[in-house]
Amino acid sequence: MINMTQGNIIHSDNSALVLHSGGQDSTTCLFWALGKFTYVRTLCIIYGQRHSFEVEVAQRIAEQAGVPFQTLDATFIGALAENSLTNHSMEMDSEQPAGSYPNTFVPGRNLFFLTLASVIARTHGIRNIVTGVSQADYSGYPDCRDTFIRSANVTLNLAMDEQFSIHTPLMWLTKAETWALADELGVFDLVRTQTLTCYNGIISEGCGHCPSCRLRRAGLEEYLSTRQPS
């Protein structure tokens, strides 16, 4: 099922589709894209995640940014393999297991996301796709690595005979540097108070103890310790 709100189809090389979950990283990427491209739209993928509330958050932020918002139901992704982000009965790993990935890893998620995004982008004549993955500050997920993104970009271009460019503005940024970027973009307060990063579905500061909240909080504290008074 596809649901679209706002906006018309546009064909332009200076347009971008942002994969937007309503979290800190993707929201920062949305406002980064707004400063780089003349036309921006967002895509929020429903993959069976624990909290559908993040879709509402993403839509609200997109509306504030004045960009078209679209959802795509891809719940099959979460059903393909056991993981704690889609299986509510599974206890979430608080640390990365030795020699393995945390059970918050959803196998193939970013590969599916980029494939679906490229189809939607092609439909709208968009050649730029923006995603908030980061190799510098991530949870051990292999599909957040730069080598994966580069490989996926080539594969999607070959598969669709297109010239997509996948942009990863956070790829080499720590979480503290991501906060700094949000500040530079003028959306520090919005990101801090209106985004949902928490795996337990609590907006803003979150639950404080899930892996995502701890990473977000550590980055915020590091950034605030060096932030110059305005």
N, C-alpha and C positions, 0 to 999 in steps of 0.2 A: 504494500500500500504506500502510495506517495501522497503527501499533503504539502501543498505550496501556499504561501501567503505572500502578498505584495509583489510588485515588480513585473516587468515584461521581459521576454526573451531578448537578449542583446548579443550581437556578434562583434567582438572587439578583441584585439590582441592585448589591449590595456585593461582587461577585466580579470577578475579572480574569483575563484570559489574557495571558501574557507571551511574546512572541517571544524565544526564548532560544537563542543559538548557543554558549554556553559561553565567550564572550569577556568582556572587561572591561566594556564598555558594557551588554550585555544582562544580565550578572550583577548589576551595580549596580542596574539597573532591576528585577530580580527582587526584591531585598531592599527596594528602595523600595516596590514594590507590596505586599510583605508587611506593611509598616507602614501602608498605606492601606486595604487591603481585608481582609475577613474570610475570604475564600476565594480562593486563587490556584492556577492551574495553568499549566504551561509547554507551549509548542509549539516543537519544533526541526524546521526544514524542511531536508531534504536536497535540494540543488539542483545536485549534481554538483561541489561544491567539491573543491579539491585534496586535502583531508585529512578523511577520515571520522572521524578521531580526535576532532575537535571535538564530534561527536555524543556520544561516550563521556564527554567532559569535561562537556558540558551535563547529561547524565543523572546523573553523579556529584554535580554541584553541586545539582541538583534534589532528589536523595535526601537530601543534607545539609540542605537547606532544608525538607525534609518536605512537598514539594508534588508533585502528580501530574505525570508527564512523558509527553509524547507526541511521536512523530516522524511526519513526513509526507513521503513520497517524491514530490518534484517535480523530478526530474532533467531534465525537459524544459526547465526554465528555462535551465540552463547550456548546453543544446544549441542554443538558438535563435540565438545570436550569438557571434562570436568574442570571447573575453576571457581574460585570463591567470589568472583564478581558477578556471576550469573546464578550460582547455586547458593540460595539463601541458607541452606542447612550446613554448609561447609564453613568451618572456622577459618578465618583469614590468617595467613602467615604474617607475623609481625616482623620477621627477619627473613632474609634470603637464605634458604637451605644451602648447605655446603654442596657444591658440585651440581646444583640444579637451579631452577627458576622458582620464584615465589608462586604460590598457587593463585595469586591475583593475575598471573599471566594468562591471557586469552589467546590461544594459538591461532595465528593467522589473522588476528583482528585488523592490524594496520594494512595488511595486504588486501583484505576484503574492502576496507574503508577506501583505500586509494583506487581500487578497481571500480567500485561503485561511484566514487566521486568523479572519476574520469569519464564515465558514461554520462553522468548528469552534466558535467562540464561540456562535453561534446555536444550534448543536446542544446545547450545554450550558447554555443559558439565561443566558449571560454577556453583559454589555453594555459592559464596559470592556476595551480592548485596549491593551497597553503595548508600546512599541517604543523601542529605544535610539538612534534616529537623532539627528543633531546638525547644525544649520546653522552653529553658531559654530566648530566644529572638525572639519571633514570633508575629504574628498579630492576635492572638486569634483563630487560626485555630485548630479545634479538631484533625485533622489528622496529626498534627505535634507533638503530645504528645507521650511520651515514652510508655505509656500503649497501645496506638493504634499500634505502631510499633511492640511491643512484641506480641500482639494478632494477628496481620497480619502475623507475622513470623510463628507462630504456625499453623494458618489456611492454609497458603500456603504449608507448609510442609505436612500437612494432606491431602490437596486437590491433591497434586501431588506425594505423597509418596516419598518425597525428604528430604534432610537435608540442606536447605538453611540457611545461616546466613545473616541477614540484619544488616549492619553496619551503625551507625549514629554518625560519629566522631564529629559533631557539636551539638549534642543533648543538652549538658549542658553548652555550651559556649555562652557568650554574643557576640554581634557583634564586640566589641573591641577585645575580645579573638579570634574571628575568623580571624580578621586582623593579630593578633599576630601569629596565626598558619600559615597563608600564608607567613608571614615573615620568620618563622622558616623553612618552606619548600623551601625557596628561590624564591618564586613567588609573592612577595608583589607587585612589579612594574607591573607585568603582570596582576594580579588581579585588581589592581587599574586603569590601563589604557585600558585594553582590554576586560573586562567583561561587560555584559549588565544586570543590575539589575532593571533599571528604568521601571516602568509600562507604560511610554510614549515612550519607545523605543529609548532612547538616551544613547549611549554607555558611558562608563567611569563614569564621575561625574553625569551624568543623568540630569533630569530636575530640580532637587533640591527641589521640593515641593510635589511630590507624596509620599505616605506612605513608599514605599520601599526606595526611595532616602533619605528621612529624617532619616530612621533607619540606612542606610548605612553610611551617613555622620556623624551622631552622634557617631557611633562606631569608625569611622576612626579618628575623632577628639579626642576621648577619648584615643585611642591607641597612636596616635602621641604625645599626651601630656606626655606619660610615656616612649616612645621609646628611647632607648639609641642610641647615635650617632654611626654610623658604622666607 
